[in-house]
Amino acid sequence: MPKSNLLLGHPWRWYWLALVVVALDVATKVWAVDEFMRGPAMQIIPGFLQFTYAENYGAAFSFLADAGGWQRWFFGVIALGFSIVVTIWLWRLPSLKRWEPCALALILGGALGNLWDRILLGYVRDFISVYYGSWHFPVFNVADMGISIGAAMLVIELLFFAEKDGDKTKNNAEV
């Protein structure tokens, strides 16, 4: 592989995407802390979307948020282990694949972004609030968006493209 393609070649390009997600996540969290930790929320779409500040000591939807502190390390170990598995999974994927490694890179970046907070602070900083009337979706962040979009992409891959990929692999093995 030529040197110019070394950093953009498989699987490095997907690790770069994960790093971009981490960088965006950390940068937006720093911004949100500066803007909203002590100040009022910013209405983006009145009655639907606002930027605010929240600390999540648990996992998704504040699961185990009031467990007494042990959950910080528990969820940290899970996120680290999961990140290692995804990193290896990305490394082993065929270089022709695009959808699956992109999804995995988004998930990896999101997991690492929230892991960063969990290890350094003991909680995850959230700032995006979606609501309607009295209904409120749990406050989330860029890392959560990466995880959610990546997970949705993996589901789409499994539902609509997995069989086609299996057929290609089968046809290539027969040749």
C-alpha positions as CSV (number, residue, x, y, z in Angstrom):
1,M,0.0,0.0,0.0
2,P,1.4,3.4,-0.9
3,K,2.3,5.7,2.0
4,S,-0.3,8.3,1.0
5,N,-3.0,5.7,1.5
6,L,-1.7,4.3,4.8
7,L,-3.7,6.5,7.1
8,L,-6.8,6.4,4.9
9,G,-6.7,2.7,4.1
10,H,-8.6,0.0,5.8
11,P,-9.2,0.0,8.8
12,W,-7.6,3.3,9.8
13,R,-10.2,5.5,8.1
14,W,-12.8,4.0,10.4
15,Y,-10.7,4.7,13.5
16,W,-10.4,8.3,12.3
17,L,-14.2,8.6,12.1
18,A,-14.4,7.3,15.7
19,L,-11.8,9.9,16.7
20,V,-13.9,12.6,15.0
21,V,-17.0,11.5,17.0
22,V,-14.9,11.6,20.2
23,A,-13.5,15.1,19.4
24,L,-17.0,16.5,18.5
25,D,-18.5,15.0,21.6
26,V,-15.8,16.4,24.0
27,A,-15.9,19.8,22.3
28,T,-19.7,20.1,22.5
29,K,-19.7,19.0,26.1
30,V,-17.1,21.6,27.0
31,W,-19.2,24.2,25.2
32,A,-22.4,23.0,26.9
33,V,-20.8,23.2,30.4
34,D,-19.6,26.8,29.7
35,E,-22.9,27.9,28.3
36,F,-25.5,26.1,30.3
37,M,-24.1,24.7,33.6
38,R,-25.1,27.9,35.5
39,G,-27.3,29.6,32.9
40,P,-30.7,29.1,31.4
41,A,-31.4,26.6,28.7
42,M,-31.3,27.7,25.0
43,Q,-34.4,27.1,23.1
44,I,-33.5,25.9,19.6
45,I,-37.0,24.9,18.4
46,P,-39.5,26.2,21.0
47,G,-41.7,23.5,22.4
48,F,-39.5,20.7,21.0
49,L,-35.7,21.1,21.2
50,Q,-33.4,22.9,23.7
51,F,-29.8,22.9,24.8
52,T,-29.4,22.6,28.6
53,Y,-27.0,20.8,31.0
54,A,-27.4,17.5,32.8
55,E,-25.2,15.1,34.6
56,N,-25.9,11.4,34.1
57,Y,-24.4,9.2,36.8
58,G,-25.9,6.0,35.3
59,A,-26.1,4.5,31.9
60,A,-28.7,5.0,29.2
61,F,-31.9,6.7,30.5
62,S,-30.1,7.2,33.9
63,F,-30.2,3.5,34.6
64,L,-28.6,2.9,38.0
65,A,-27.9,6.6,38.4
66,D,-28.5,6.4,42.2
67,A,-26.6,3.2,42.8
68,G,-24.0,4.7,45.1
69,G,-20.9,5.2,42.9
70,W,-19.9,1.7,42.0
71,Q,-21.7,2.0,38.6
72,R,-19.1,4.5,37.4
73,W,-16.5,1.7,37.3
74,F,-18.9,-1.0,36.2
75,F,-20.1,1.0,33.2
76,G,-16.5,2.1,32.5
77,V,-15.3,-1.5,32.3
78,I,-18.2,-2.4,30.1
79,A,-17.5,0.5,27.8
80,L,-13.8,-0.3,27.6
81,G,-14.4,-4.0,26.9
82,F,-17.0,-3.2,24.3
83,S,-14.7,-0.6,22.7
84,I,-11.9,-3.3,22.5
85,V,-14.3,-5.8,20.8
86,V,-15.5,-3.1,18.3
87,T,-11.9,-2.1,17.5
88,I,-11.0,-5.7,16.7
89,W,-14.3,-6.2,14.8
90,L,-13.4,-3.2,12.6
91,W,-9.9,-4.5,12.0
92,R,-11.2,-7.8,10.8
93,L,-13.8,-6.5,8.4
94,P,-13.2,-6.9,4.7
95,S,-11.8,-3.6,3.2
96,L,-14.7,-3.4,0.7
97,K,-17.3,-3.0,3.3
98,R,-18.6,0.5,4.0
99,W,-21.9,0.5,5.9
100,E,-21.0,-1.9,8.7
101,P,-17.6,-0.3,9.6
102,C,-19.1,3.2,9.4
103,A,-21.8,2.1,11.9
104,L,-19.2,0.5,14.1
105,A,-16.9,3.6,14.0
106,L,-19.9,5.8,15.1
107,I,-20.6,3.4,18.0
108,L,-16.9,3.2,19.0
109,G,-16.6,7.0,19.0
110,G,-19.7,7.4,21.1
111,A,-18.7,4.7,23.6
112,L,-15.2,6.3,23.9
113,G,-16.7,9.8,24.3
114,N,-18.9,8.8,27.1
115,L,-16.1,6.6,28.6
116,W,-13.9,9.7,28.7
117,D,-16.5,11.5,30.9
118,R,-17.2,8.5,33.1
119,I,-13.6,8.0,33.9
120,L,-12.5,11.6,34.4
121,L,-15.7,13.0,36.0
122,G,-17.7,10.0,37.3
123,Y,-20.7,11.0,35.2
124,V,-21.6,11.7,31.6
125,R,-22.4,15.3,30.5
126,D,-25.6,15.6,28.5
127,F,-27.1,18.7,26.9
128,I,-29.6,18.0,24.1
129,S,-33.2,18.0,25.3
130,V,-36.1,16.9,23.1
131,Y,-39.6,17.4,24.5
132,Y,-43.2,18.0,23.6
133,G,-45.5,19.5,26.2
134,S,-45.0,17.6,29.4
135,W,-43.2,14.7,27.7
136,H,-39.4,14.7,27.9
137,F,-37.0,12.4,26.2
138,P,-33.9,11.8,28.4
139,V,-31.2,14.5,27.8
140,F,-28.4,13.2,25.6
141,N,-25.1,14.2,23.8
142,V,-23.2,13.8,20.6
143,A,-21.7,10.4,21.8
144,D,-25.2,9.1,22.4
145,M,-26.2,10.2,18.8
146,G,-23.1,8.3,17.4
147,I,-24.1,5.2,19.3
148,S,-27.8,5.4,18.3
149,I,-27.1,6.2,14.6
150,G,-24.5,3.4,14.5
151,A,-26.8,0.9,16.1
152,A,-29.6,1.8,13.7
153,M,-27.2,1.4,10.8
154,L,-26.2,-2.1,12.1
155,V,-29.9,-3.1,12.4
156,I,-30.5,-1.9,8.8
157,E,-27.4,-3.9,7.7
158,L,-28.7,-7.0,9.4
159,L,-32.3,-6.6,8.1
160,F,-31.6,-5.6,4.5
161,F,-28.0,-6.2,3.5
162,A,-26.6,-9.2,5.5
163,E,-28.0,-11.8,3.1
164,K,-26.6,-9.9,0.0
165,D,-23.2,-9.7,1.7
166,G,-23.4,-13.4,2.4
167,D,-24.2,-14.2,-1.2
168,K,-21.2,-12.1,-2.4
169,T,-18.9,-14.0,0.0
170,K,-20.3,-17.3,-1.1
171,N,-19.9,-16.4,-4.8
172,N,-16.3,-15.2,-4.2
173,A,-15.5,-18.5,-2.5
174,E,-16.8,-20.5,-5.4
175,V,-14.7,-18.6,-8.0
